[in-house]
Amino acid sequence: MMQLRRRTLGTLLVVALLTGAGLGAYGASSFAQSGAPLVRLEQPPIIPVAAPESSSTFRQVAAAVAPVVININTV
């Protein structure tokens, strides 16, 4: 009885794997044959951005408030 269950389970597993592989191959081939792309990619416009301030700005602020303790926490 146990032998029959193992054989049945094994057969069903092989059939399921072959069916999945066949459907996957069919879906991949039908997707590859379509000529038109699904999404049209456009080049985004280039917007000029101001250059970031130099790192000396932090030094200037720290020098201006010298007796103060500066605590920078990042989350």
C-alpha positions in Angstrom: 0.0 0.0 0.0 2.8 2.4 0.9 4.7 1.5 -2.3 1.6 2.4 -4.3 1.3 5.8 -2.6 5.0 6.6 -3.2 4.7 5.6 -6.8 1.5 7.7 -7.3 3.1 10.7 -5.6 6.2 10.4 -7.7 4.2 10.1 -10.9 2.1 13.1 -10.0 5.2 15.1 -9.2 6.9 14.3 -12.5 3.7 15.1 -14.4 3.4 18.4 -12.6 7.0 19.3 -13.3 6.7 18.4 -17.0 3.4 20.4 -17.2 5.0 23.4 -15.6 8.1 23.3 -17.8 5.9 23.0 -20.9 3.7 25.9 -19.9 6.7 28.0 -19.0 8.4 27.3 -22.3 5.2 28.1 -24.2 4.8 31.4 -22.3 8.4 32.4 -22.8 8.3 31.7 -26.5 5.1 33.6 -27.0 6.5 36.5 -25.1 9.7 36.5 -27.1 7.9 36.5 -30.4 5.9 39.7 -29.7 7.6 42.5 -31.6 6.2 45.6 -29.8 7.7 46.4 -26.4 5.2 46.4 -23.5 6.6 49.7 -22.0 7.8 52.6 -24.0 10.9 54.0 -22.5 11.5 57.7 -22.9 14.5 59.7 -21.9 13.7 61.9 -18.9 14.5 65.6 -19.4 17.8 66.7 -17.9 17.3 69.5 -15.4 20.3 71.5 -14.3 20.9 71.3 -10.6 22.9 73.7 -8.4 26.1 72.3 -7.1 26.0 71.4 -3.4 27.7 73.7 -0.9 31.2 72.8 0.1 32.0 70.9 3.3 33.7 74.0 4.7 30.2 75.4 5.5 30.0 73.0 8.5 33.4 74.1 9.6 32.4 77.7 9.5 29.2 77.1 11.6 31.2 75.0 14.1 33.8 77.8 14.4 31.1 80.4 14.9 29.5 78.4 17.8 32.7 77.0 19.3 31.6 76.5 22.9 28.5 74.6 21.9 28.4 70.8 21.7 27.2 69.5 18.3 25.5 66.1 18.4 24.5 64.6 15.0 22.4 61.5 15.3 21.5 59.5 12.2 18.6 57.1 12.1 
